[in-house]
Amino acid sequence: MQSESQIPIAAAVAARRFARALAAFYATLFGMTGVHLPFFTVWLKAVGIDATWIGIISAVPPVSRFTVLPFVTAAAERRQMLRGAIVITGFGTALGFLVIGTQYPPLAVLVTYAVTCCVWTPMVPLTDAYALRGVRRYGLNYGPLRLWGSAAFVVGSLGCGLLLDVIAPKHLIWIIAGAAMLGAFVGLALRPLDQPASATTQAHGAGKLLRDPGFIAIVVASALIQSSHSAYYIFASIAWQQAGYSGLTIAGLWAIGVIAEIVLFAVSPRFTLPSAVLVVIAAASAVARWTITAQDPPIAILAFVQLAHALSFGLTQVGIMGLMVHHVPGHVMARGQGYMTACGGVVASATSILCGMVYARYGQGVYYLMAAMAGSGGLVMWFSRKLYLHHPQRAASGG
């Protein structure tokens, strides 16, 4: 039997092990995204798929977020198997991208990508729910854990950018598949966290959550601000490639924003403003970022504007997770993450399709639409901020 002095030591060791395993998995999860996000659309173009089809295919992940994803997160939570669901979806994702690499007709790519996204898109909300449970249990901070994902995103995008200068773009899909397989194996090291809760309590909590105005405001604000990145995610690399930038330059532009995001995650435990205010600041920065990007600025200004990714994405993430960890009961955290991601999927899906059509006609003018979306999300959070006045003045911490 452990003595009282041994219990805090054992808890500290458990917290360190949890943090290390989670940080490693975040690294592989977003390292794969660092390869996929900038270069999957480049691969689509390389195999002969046009801009309209690229917009449609890019809308698939958001569609899966509001169709399949909520059922996956709810099932994982009911069965108390967050870790198991993460492992299963990890291996399913790797297999899916291997199959996608064998397809070239637009419809075939669309179908195989849709099936793959059914297991891939639940991975982030499942991991975030797992992380926030650990944040509460061990008294950790979300930002320093999440920054390893952003750091790996930089490594993935830079590495793939270097490879783009020496391999044919049609082979990029194999790099994506390899990164997904690495993540699947790293996920096996995640430590079990689930604690049993009665089915009655879980059902009641989930239903109450959907009637909570504070939670609805979190979901809507997150969906609008984060979906305002859609044009950037889909067409930035294509536009930069057409402007004559090398693969390394393109990767560097992505990396600038994510490096700034890493710094923000690292210092986020020091933030003292309420989480709702952080989200409003993030929305305002997104409006400025997309308005400037719409002007098709030269490379020097573009590189500077990329620093705003720390605020438009990173600060939004920190603020939203701060609201979630203090506003959503732990036993329905996975479903709360699922509902939020599903709503984001609806908005992002419609935005992706619309971006494809708008970009085909107006080019960089599509970013004005993104600025309007981000501003709307900021207004939602600004008018809802009083719902969170009881929250501690900390962003995404367990304290």
Residue pairs with C-beta under 8 A, 6 or more apart in sequence:
2 10
11 138
14 138
14 191
15 138
15 139
15 140
17 191
18 134
18 138
18 140
18 191
18 193
19 134
19 138
19 140
19 145
21 189
21 190
21 191
22 127
22 130
22 131
22 134
22 145
22 190
23 145
23 148
24 148
24 186
24 189
25 86
25 127
25 183
25 186
25 187
25 189
25 190
26 127
26 131
26 145
26 146
26 148
26 149
26 152
27 148
27 149
27 151
27 152
27 186
28 152
28 179
28 182
28 183
28 186
28 187
29 123
29 124
29 127
29 149
29 183
30 149
30 150
30 152
30 153
30 156
31 149
31 152
31 153
31 155
31 156
31 179
31 182
31 183
32 156
32 176
32 179
32 180
32 182
32 183
33 149
33 153
33 156
34 152
34 153
34 154
34 155
34 156
34 157
34 160
34 254
34 258
35 156
35 157
35 159
35 160
35 172
35 175
35 176
35 179
36 176
36 179
37 153
37 157
37 233
37 254
38 157
38 160
38 161
38 236
38 237
38 250
38 251
38 254
39 157
39 160
39 161
39 164
39 169
39 172
39 175
39 176
39 237
40 172
40 173
40 176
41 54
41 58
41 234
41 235
41 237
41 238
42 164
42 169
42 172
42 237
42 238
42 241
43 169
43 170
43 172
43 173
43 176
44 53
44 54
44 57
44 109
45 54
45 169
45 238
46 168
46 169
46 170
46 172
47 104
47 109
47 170
48 104
49 57
49 106
49 109
51 238
51 356
51 359
51 360
52 356
52 357
52 360
53 106
53 110
54 234
54 238
54 356
55 234
55 352
55 353
55 355
55 356
55 357
55 359
55 360
56 110
56 353
56 356
57 106
57 109
57 110
57 113
58 233
58 234
58 352
58 356
59 348
59 349
59 350
59 352
59 353
59 356
60 110
60 113
60 114
60 117
61 117
61 120
61 121
61 345
61 348
62 227
62 344
62 345
62 346
62 347
62 348
62 349
62 350
62 351
62 352
63 114
63 117
63 345
63 349
64 114
64 117
64 118
64 120
64 121
64 345
65 121
65 341
65 342
65 344
65 345
65 346
65 348
65 349
66 342
66 343
66 345
66 346
66 349
67 345
68 117
68 118
68 121
68 122
69 121
69 122
69 125
69 338
69 341
69 342
69 345
70 335
70 338
70 339
70 341
70 342
72 85
72 89
72 118
72 119
72 122
72 126
72 338
73 85
73 122
73 125
73 126
73 129
73 334
73 335
73 337
73 338
73 341
74 206
74 334
74 335
74 338
75 85
76 82
76 84
76 85
76 122
76 126
76 334
77 129
77 202
77 331
77 332
77 333
77 334
77 335
78 199
78 202
80 194
80 195
80 196
80 197
81 194
82 126
82 129
82 130
82 133
82 193
82 194
82 334
83 130
83 190
83 191
83 192
83 193
83 194
85 122
85 126
86 123
86 126
86 127
86 130
86 187
86 190
87 184
87 187
87 188
87 190
88 119
89 119
89 120
89 122
89 123
89 126
90 123
90 180
90 183
90 184
90 187
91 184
92 116
92 119
92 120
93 116
93 119
93 120
93 123
93 180
93 183
93 184
94 177
94 180
94 181
94 183
94 184
96 112
96 113
96 115
96 116
96 117
96 119
96 120
96 180
97 116
97 173
97 176
97 177
97 180
98 177
99 112
99 116
100 109
100 112
100 113
100 116
100 173
100 177
101 173
101 174
101 177
103 109
103 112
120 180
121 341
121 345
122 338
124 341
125 334
125 337
125 338
125 340
125 341
126 334
126 337
128 321
128 337
129 333
129 334
129 336
129 337
130 190
130 193
131 142
131 145
131 146
132 142
132 321
132 324
132 325
132 330
132 333
132 337
133 193
133 194
133 330
133 333
134 140
134 193
135 141
135 142
135 145
135 325
135 396
135 397
135 398
136 325
136 330
136 398
137 193
137 398
138 398
139 397
139 398
139 399
140 397
140 398
141 268
141 269
141 396
141 397
141 398
142 268
142 318
142 321
142 322
142 325
142 395
142 396
142 397
143 264
143 265
143 266
143 267
143 268
143 269
143 318
143 395
143 396
144 265
144 266
144 268
144 269
146 265
146 317
147 261
147 262
147 265
147 266
150 258
150 261
150 262
150 265
150 314
151 258
151 262
153 258
154 254
154 255
154 258
154 259
154 262
156 179
157 251
157 254
157 255
157 258
158 248
158 251
158 252
158 255
159 251
160 172
160 175
160 247
160 251
161 247
161 248
161 249
161 250
161 251
161 252
161 254
162 247
162 248
162 251
163 172
163 175
163 247
164 172
164 247
164 248
164 250
164 251
165 246
165 247
165 248
197 331
201 331
202 331
202 332
205 329
205 331
205 332
206 332
206 335
209 215
209 328
209 329
209 332
209 335
209 336
209 339
210 216
210 339
212 327
213 384
213 387
214 323
214 327
214 384
214 387
214 388
215 327
215 328
215 336
215 339
217 380
217 381
217 384
217 387
218 320
218 323
218 324
218 327
218 340
219 339
219 340
219 343
219 344
220 343
220 377
220 380
221 279
221 283
221 320
221 377
221 378
221 380
221 381
221 384
222 279
222 316
222 320
222 340
222 343
222 344
222 377
223 340
223 343
223 344
223 346
223 347
223 348
223 377
224 347
224 373
224 374
224 376
224 377
224 380
225 279
225 282
225 283
225 286
225 312
225 316
225 373
225 374
225 377
225 378
226 313
226 316
226 344
226 348
227 344
227 347
227 348
227 351
227 373
228 286
228 290
228 312
228 351
228 370
228 371
228 373
228 374
228 377
229 286
229 312
229 313
229 370
230 348
230 351
230 352
230 355
230 370
231 290
231 351
231 355
231 358
231 359
231 366
231 367
231 369
231 370
232 290
232 293
232 367
232 370
234 352
234 355
234 356
234 359
235 355
235 359
235 366
236 253
236 254
237 250
237 254
239 363
239 364
240 249
240 250
240 253
241 247
241 250
245 253
245 299
249 299
252 303
253 302
253 303
253 306
254 306
256 303
256 306
256 307
256 309
257 306
257 307
257 308
257 309
257 310
257 313
258 309
260 306
260 307
260 308
260 309
260 310
260 314
261 309
261 310
261 313
261 314
263 310
264 310
264 311
264 314
264 315
264 318
265 314
265 318
268 318
268 395
268 396
269 394
269 395
269 397
271 278
271 318
271 394
271 395
272 393
272 394
273 281
273 393
273 395
274 385
274 388
274 389
274 391
274 393
275 318
275 319
275 320
275 322
275 323
275 326
275 388
275 391
275 394
275 395
275 396
276 319
276 323
276 381
276 384
276 385
276 387
276 388
276 391
277 319
277 385
278 315
278 318
278 319
278 322
278 395
279 315
279 316
279 319
279 320
279 323
279 377
279 378
279 381
280 378
280 381
280 382
280 385
281 311
281 315
282 311
282 312
282 313
282 314
282 315
282 316
282 319
282 378
283 316
283 374
283 375
283 377
283 378
283 379
283 381
284 375
284 378
285 308
285 311
285 312
285 315
286 308
286 311
286 312
286 316
286 370
286 371
286 374
286 375
286 378
287 371
287 374
287 375
287 378
288 308
289 305
289 308
289 309
289 311
289 312
290 367
290 368
290 370
290 371
290 374
291 367
291 368
291 371
292 301
292 305
293 302
293 305
293 364
293 367
294 364
294 365
294 366
294 367
294 368
294 371
295 364
296 363
296 364
297 305
312 374
318 395
318 396
319 395
320 340
321 395
321 396
322 391
322 394
322 395
322 396
322 397
323 388
323 391
324 333
324 336
324 337
324 340
325 396
325 397
325 398
326 388
326 391
326 392
327 388
327 391
328 336
347 373
351 369
351 373
354 369
355 366
355 369
358 365
358 366
358 369
359 366
392 399
